[in-house]
Amino acid sequence: MLSLFAVVFLPLIATWFLYSRGKVLCIMANGPVLTWRCDPLLYDPQAVSADAWLTANKLIEQGQLERIFYDPAALKLELYPILVRKVDFLRERQSDRILARFPFKVLTEDEIAAINDRLLSLAEQVHHYFYRSIDFSIRSWREKLRHYLERGALPFPLLRCLWKINPELVHYPQDSVIFESARGKRYTIPCKITKQLVYLCGVVNGDGHLRTHWLRIVDETKEHIQFLSQLFMQLFSDGGVIFQSGNAWNVEIRSSQAVRLFHFLTDQTINGAKYGSLREPVFFQLLDQPYRSLYWRGVMDADGSYKNQISFGSASKRYISDFQLFLRSVGIKSSITTMKTGTFLLQIPLDFKLPFARQIGVHNPKKKRDLKNLLNKKSLIFNGLREEHITREGYFDLSKLTPLYVLGLEAYLKAYRKPLSYAAVERKLGLSSGQYYHYEHGTRALPFPLLFKLFDLKEPNTLMKKLVALPGKLLFRALTSRPHPLPLKPTQELLFVMSHLLPLTNWTRILQPTKQLYQAIERLFEVEPVKKHIRDKLLLRFLQTFGDYRKIEIGIFRNLISY
């Protein structure tokens, strides 16, 4: 009799005991019954407040990157655990309307068909899922499901239950999910990481504030706020409310789901001072380019400055250090200064403003104008070679460098003269008495146009081929410069050097000086830079003649976002 009791009743009592504590069949994620307390999709092990929620940064640091994505290849997020947290299921008062806390997912035709096919099974699954949260019978849940079918939208956790009993159902067939508010207003939440979303994350971190049910971005210009409103409309189907407060313009998005998404992606605090939580999202670091540049573009559009120099201030030392590390990773130098107020200021040297504009760029209309003015203080940018000054076989047409003189042809000149006398050669070439002697002995540099007569040539391409074929080393000079070599044909090393030199009126400026650059300059031209300058007339004219240096236009920056 005792053994019968042990076999039949003790397991039932044990099951009831576990069930009464919400733990029944929660040992495995794929068990027959799933509850919100043990749902493997939900991030937080326990029901905790927003300041303790697991975010993308924390999941990555715990080695759980795979939990962030629904479809990693398409950069689609698993949206359900971002928008639904365990704390949402807790009942604090009897009057709490728990279902109203959740976003209502607008149903697709496939979802409606799946619910109709398995209405009773879904009601049973929902009954178990909400154990110790909502005490509805299976029959009551079935009636509610019928009501939601008529409405065309249902609370997100109910859809999660449908995924449980119908695993083949695609969770997120589009790049965003359509939801419906309690008042019937429809909006979208993006589930795919896009350039626009990453840019907005930067803007929110820079000048945004997160509250439980709304987020607000502040800017000095209405123009930029209107642009941000358009971006929100594209991503969230809600452009928010634009209003002025003092001298600042604001756009406010009243959506707790948008708040949760930005909090998840960036770690920015909800309902509190944000500076302690600011950091470059590890998530975007893993995605790398163009997303990292886009994120920092958003930050700088919100909180950066381009007046007189490029700078960024923050009360968070970690955040400003993250920015410096990013800049260093893309070859841009910067310095950080601690201000008397206890804040931190990052400044970028003027030599790196063009690389900054190319790598990060700007979209804020006012700051775009400021950056353009800053860039135009250095009025030229290397845009390649001037093809019209290159011969058809790819040689530099040195005849364009007038006046130009050449040394190193002594052996050729001696062979050319024999057996004629100096006087005879001078009459043939139209030279004054004694000139040819000086050319032949290298005591005077030969005028470059004279080479056409010497070689009996009329076409620059043939002349350059002839010069390249000559033995020995040719040196060139202008009227007042010392002789040194010139490249006769473009090379990758030469293009690298030309892109880091800026020809000015009387001298050449070196941009982003490095040991590698100095060595390349000395190897190609045999001129020695002095700090960041080169004072050599021939090099200056070479750059001006063969380099396409044009005035900077904001439109030539690499556009990282397609709007």
N, C-alpha and C positions, 0 to 999 in steps of 0.2 A: 504493500500500500504506500509506504514511504517512497519507494523508488518510483512509483507511478506519479506521485506528487512532484518529485524532483524532475522527472522527464517532461511532464505536461505543464505544470503551473509555474515552476521557477523561471523558465525562459520568458513566459508571459509577463510575470511580475517585473523581471529585469528590463524587458522592453518598455513596459509602461514607465518604469523609473527613469530610464534614459529619455524617453519621449517627453516626459514632464519637464525635462530640463532643456528641451530643444536640441538634443544631440542625436536623435534617432537617425540611424543610417547616414550619418554625416561623415563616417570614417573615410569613405572614398568619394571622390568628386563625381564618379560615374555611377554612383549607387542609384537604386530605384526611386529614392525620394531626395529632393533637394530643398534646403531652406536657406533663407537669407543669411543666417548665422554661419553657414558652412559653404556658401557659394564660392567656388574657386575663382570665378571671374572678378569678384569684388576684391579690392586691393587691401583694405584695412583689416587686420586680424580681429580687431574689436571695434565696437562702435565708439569713435572718438570725435572730438571737436575738430573744426577745420584746421586749426594750427598744427594738428598732429597727423593730418591726412598724408598718405603716401602719394608722392608726386613722381613725375618722370625722372627727375634727378635722383631721388632716393631709391627708386626701383633699379636704376642703372647701377648705382653704387652698391646695391645688394646683389648684383649679378642677375637681375630679373628683366633684362631688356626685352626678352621675347614676350613678356606679358603686356607690354605697351601696345604691340601691334596686333591688328586683326589680319592684315595682309602686308607683311614687311616689304615685298617687292613693289607694291603700289603705294607705300608710305601711308597706309590706312591705319588709323588708330582703332583700338578696341574702345569704343565710345561709352559703352554701358557703365563700366566701373569708374569712369571719369565723372559722369553726370549723376550716378547713383552711389550713395555712401551708406554704410551700415547705420550710421546715426539717424538717417532718414526714416528708419523702420521703428525707432523707439517711440513709445507712447508715454508722454509726460502727464497728460491730462486725459480724462475720459472723453472730452470734447474734441480732441485732436482729430483732424481730418488727414490721415496719413496719406491716402492716395493722392490728395491734392498737392502733396509735396513733390511728386514726381512729374517729369515732363511727359506729356501725352504724345506718343509716337503716332503720326498719321500713317494709316495702314496702306500697304500696296495691295494690288490684286492678288498676288501670290500669298501674302500673309492672310488676307481675308479668306481665301480658299482653304488654307491650311487650318485656320481656326474653325471654320464650319465643318471640316472633315473630322476634327478631333475635339469637338467642343467639350464633351464630358471629361475626356482625359486631361484636357487643359485646365478645366475647373478643379479637378482633383489635384493637379500639380500646383496650381496657384494656392489652393487651400493649405498644402503642406509648406509651400515657400514662405507664406506669411505667418507661419506658426509663431505665436507669442508676439505678434504685431497687430494683426487684424483677425478677429475671431469670427469669420464668416463660415457658414456651412458650404459644402460643395455645391448644393443646390443654389444657394445665394450667389456664389461666384459664377455659376453658369448663367444666371439671370443678368448679372452685371456684364458678363462677356457679351451677351446678346445686345445689351444696351450700347456697349462700346462699338460693336459691329455696326449698329445703326448710325452711331456718331461718326464712324470712320477713323477713330483714334482711340488708343488705349494706353494706360500707364506703362511706362517703359519696363518695369519689373515683370509685368504680365507677358510682354513680348519675350523677355528672357526665359520665362517658363515654356513658351512655345519653342524656343531654340532647343530646350532640353529634350522635349518629346519629339522634335522634328529636326535632328542635327543637320540634315541636308539643306535646310533653308538658309539662303544667303543672308547674312546679317546686314551688310551695308552694300547694296548693289550700286549705289551712286557715290559721288565724292562728298556728299553732305546728306544729312538726315532731316526730314521735315517733321517738326513738332507743332503742337497746338497748345496754346495757353488755356487756362481755365475759362477765359472769356471768349474762346474760339478764335483768337488771333493766331495765324500761322507764322512760323519763323523756321529758320534752318540753323543747324549746328554743323560745321565742317568736320568730317571724320578723316580727311586726307590732309597731310602736311603740304601746304602750298607756299609759294613765295610770298603771296600777299599775307597769309596768316603769320608767317615768321616775321615779316616786316612789322605787322601790328603788335606782335609780342614785344619787339624792341620799343615801339612807341609807348605801349602800356607800361613797360618797365621804366622808361625814361620820364614820362610825365603823366602817368595814369594812376588811378586810385581804384582799388577793388573793395566793394562792400558786398554784403550777403546777396542782395538782390539787384545790384546795379554796378556798373563801372563807368568811370568818368575820365576823360582826357582833357587836359587844359593846354592851350597854346596862345601865343600872343597875336596870331593872325587868324582871321576868319577864313581866309583862303585855304589854309592847311586843314583847319577843322572841317571845312566842307569836303575836302578831299578824303579825309578819314571817314567821314560819314558815308561817302560813296563806297569806300572799301568795306565798311561794315554792312552796307546794303548788299554788296556782292556776296559776302561770305555768310551773313546771318539773316538776310532778307529783312533787315531792320537798320535803318540809317540813324536811329536814335533821335534825341532831341538836342537841337543846337540852341545855345543861349549865351548871353554875355554876362559876365560878372566882373564888375570893375573894369579894368583895362584888358582883361583876359577873355578869350572865347572858350566855350566848353562844348563837348559832345557827350551826351549821357546815354548809355545803352542799358535799358532796364530789363535785364535777363540774368537770372541766377545761373542759368546753364552756361552762358558765355563767361561769366565770372569763374565758374569751376574749370572751364577749359583753359583759360589763361593762367589760372593758379596752378593747374596740373603741369602745363608746359614750362612755366617759368619759376615756380616756387614763390611768386610774390605773395606777400601776406594779405589775407582777407581781414578787413576790419582792424587795421592797426598800422603802425609805422612800418613802411616797407624796406627801409634801408638795411636793416639787419638781415633781411632775406635775399637781397639782391645778389645775383651772380650771373655769369654767362651760363645759360642752360647747357648742361652736359649733353643733353639730347641733341642740340644743334651742333655741338662740337663733333659728335659722332657722325652726323649727316654731312658735316664739312661744307664745302662750297657748292652753290652760291649762298647757302642758307646762313652761314656765319656772317658773311658780309652784309646780307640783308637784315639780319637781326641788329647788327651794330649801326647800319644805316638808319633803322627805325629809332634807335636810342639817340643818335646824333640829331636826327630830324626833330626829336622832341626836346632834347636838353643840351645839344652841342652849340658851339659858337664858331663863326667863321669871320669875325671882324678882326682885322690885323693879323691874326694867326688862327690856326685850328686848335680848339681847346675844348675840354670837357670836364665839368666839375661834378663831384658827388660827395655825399657824406659817408659813403661806404668805401673803406680802403680796399676791401676784397674785390668789390665790383670794378673799381678803377684799375686795380692790378690785373683783373681778368682782361680788361680792354687792352692794357699794355701788352700782355702776353699774346693776345690775338694780333695786334699790330706788328709785334716782333715776328710772328710766324709768317707774315706776308711781306717782310722786309722793310717795315716802316718804323723808324726810330721815334721815341717819345721820352718825355721826362715827367715825373710826378713831383709836385710841390705840396707840402703841407701848409695850409693857410692859417692865419691867426685865429680864424673862427673855428678851427678844428676840422674843416672840410679839406678835400683833396682836389688838386687841379692837375689834369694831364694836358701837356702841351706838345704839339708836333712841330718840329723845325720846318722852316720855310722850304728847305730842300726837298721835303717829302710831301708837300701839299698836292703835287700832281699825281704821284703814286696813290695817295689817299683818295683823290677824286676818282681815279680809275678803278681802284679796288673796292671802294665802299660807295662813293657817290652820295647824292643828296636828292631828295624829292620835295621837301618843304619849300614852297615857292620863294619865301623871303630868304631862307638860308641858301637856296640855290643862287639867288642874286648876290648874296654876300660872298659865297665861294667863288663865283665867277669874277667878281671884282678883285678878290684876293689872288686868283690865278692870273688875271690879266696884268698884275704888277710884274709878272714874269711873262712877257707878251708872246713868247714863241714856244712851240712844242715840236719835237722831231716827229715827222710823219712819213719817214721813208726817204728814198732818193729821188732826185729830179731826173726823170727818165729822159727828158729832152737834152740833157747834157751828158748822156752816156751813149757811146757808139753802138752800132747794131750788133757788134760782137761782144758787148759788155764791158768795154774799157771806159775809164773816165776820159772825157775829151779835155785834156789839159790846156788846149789852145784857148779855152774859155777863161783861163786864169791870167789875164793880161794886166800889167806886164809880168811875165814869168821868165826866169833865167835858169839854165841847167848847167851842171858840172858833171864830169865823169865820162866825157866823150873824147878825151885826149887821144886815145889809141885809134879811135875811128877817124878823127880829124887828120891825124898824121898819115894814115893809110889813104885817106881821100885825096890829100894834097899831092903825094908823090905820083909821078916825077915832076909835077909842076912846081914853080917857084911860089913864094908867098904872094908876090905882086900879081902873078897870073891868076891865082885863086881868088884874090881880093877883087880883081876886075870882073871875074866870072860871077861872083856873088854880090857885087856892088858894095863892097866894104871899103872903109878908109884904110890908108896905109898903116900897117902894124897891127891891125885888129886880129887878123887870123892867127898871127904869131901868139898873141895872148890867149886866144881860145884854145889853140893846140897845146899850149903849155899849162893850161889851167890857172893862169893868173887872172883871168877874167871869166865871168860866167857868160855862156852863150845865150842870146835872146831866143826864146822858144820858137817864134815864127820863122827863124832862120833855118830850122830843121826841115821845113818843107822844101827849101831850095837845095839843101845838102842831100836829101834823100830823093830829090826830084819827084816829090809827091804833092798832091793837091787835096787829098781826102784825109780827115783826121783819123778815121778808123785804121787805115793802112799805116799811118804814122805811128799810132800807138802800138800796133802789132810789131812794127820795126823796133821800137824802143824796148819792148818787152824781150825781144830776141837778142838784144845786144848783151855782150858779156860785161861784167863789172857792175858797180853800184852807181846809180844816178842820184845826184843831189839837186834839189831845187831851192830857189830862193826868190823872194820878192825884192823890191828895190832896197829895202832897209832891213830885211830879216837875215839871219844867218842861214847858211845852206843846211838842208836836212831832207831825208827821203819823203816821198809822197806815195800813197798806195796808187797803183795803176789800175786796179780792178777791185770791185766790191767783194768783201768777205764777211762772214758772220761776225768775226772779231771787230771789223771796222764798223759794222752796223751797231754792235753793242757800244762801242766807244762813242759814235755819233749821237746815239740816243741819250747819252749821259753828259753831253756837252751842250752848252747854250751859247751861240755866237751873239755877242753884243756889239756895240758900236766900235770899240777900240780893243777889245780883249775878249777872251773866251772864259766862260764860267763853267766850273765842274759841278755837276749835280750828283749828290749821293756819293761822295768820294770814298773809294775803297782801295786796298792794296792791289787787287786784281785789275781795277780800272787804271791805276797809275802805271802798272807794268805794261798793260796793253797800249797805252798812249806812247810810252817810251819806245816800245817795240815797233810800232807803226810809223811814228813821226820823229823819233829821237829828239823830242823836246821834253824838258823837265818841268812838270807843274810846280808852281809855288803855292802851297796851301790849296786853295780852291780856285786858283786862277791860272790861266796860261796867256802870256803876252807874246804872241807870235803872229805877225801880220799874214804870213802865208797860210798857216793853219786856219786862221780866222776866215780868210777868203775861200779856202778849200771847203769849209763847212757851209759858208753862205752860197757858194756856187753849186755844190753837188748835193747838199742836204735840203730836204723840203721842210723847212721850219716855218710853221704857220701860226697865226694867232689862235689862241685857245677859244673854242666854242663849247658851251656846256653840252651841246648835242652830241659831241663825239665821245662822251664818256660811255663806258660799257653800261648798257641799261640792264640791270639785274632783275627788274620786275617788268613783266609785260602786262600793262593795264588795259 
